[in-house]
Amino acid sequence: MEDILRPIYQERASQANTKGVLLVEKRQKALPTTDTFDAVLLIIVTEADEPVFIKHYTYMEKKAALYIITEQQLNEWLLIGTNKKVFDWIYNGKILFDRNEYMQTAKKELQEFPFHGRKLKMGLEFAKLIKRYMDGKAFFENKQYFDAYNHIVHSLHHLARLAVIDHGFHPENTVWNQVKQIEPEIMKLYEELVNSHEPLEKRLELLFLASEFLIHSRTKDGISHLIDILSEREHWTVQEILNHEELGLYAVDLTMLLEYLIDKHYVEVVNVETKGKGILHRYYKVGKKLS
């Protein structure tokens, strides 16, 4: 496919805006890395009118996809993990063009997984874990067992991803394959939930108890990034937290995470008087448990 696609990427490579070009070819039918396409051509640019531009091509009986993405979009995908395929693309893609070793550096950073990036990803994953776990628990207590099941499956997936990150690896599409080697007890929990012949209510009850312990054991590491930033000031409003460049990435999971940490005494509420009688501003600060 490289020869067929060469005219397409050579034109882009000649532009000063282009940082690098990768070619990813389909390896196994079972893996969704290339979305069934025979090849994916990934072009990274400094800036563009659209953060993601996609084109599809057909050549005889083969098909290829072209992705032109901005450097900022790539960094967001790698940080937040909203496009898991991009990790495989960077890891395994063949570099066709590389301005100032941009792609080589990106590959190296993925392999080394810098410490700060790891702490931030753990924080984001832990926040997702808590949101799913708390929602699932609420459904369970209201006897909505199928909805509770859906949320606990997702919470176990986030717990698995958190374990992989904690061991210094990026979670990949085959995260359960990774966690099976790293943290077999999480895999065992997942298998018990999915494969057990116990009534669903009983399975969920046991899972919530076991998950509580595993979540507790990972809380300090999971909230390290959040607590480091909250420690920079005496207290914060929720809007100030959301406006922070990195804490804003926690997005919709932030409120539930704060409430969970208040309940566990990792975060404290500071009430400040307003002009309205009996109405108090609600601020947040690092709890005495971590002081």
Secondary structure, 3 states (H helix, E strand, C coil): CHHHHHHHHHHHHCCCCEEEEEEEECCCCCCCCCCCCCEEEEEEECCCCCCEEEEEEEECCEEEEEEEEEHHHHHHHHHHCCCCHHHHHHHHCEEEEEHHHHHHHHHHHHHHCCHHHHHHHHHHHHHHHHHHHHHHHHHHHCCCHHHHHHHHHHHHHHHHHHHHHHCCCCCCCCHHHHHHHHCHHHHHHHHHHHHCCCCHHHHHHHHHHHHHHHHHHHHHHHCHHHHHHHCCCCCECHHHHHHCCCHHHHHHHHHHHHHHHHHCCCEEEEEEECCCCCCEEEEEEECHHHC
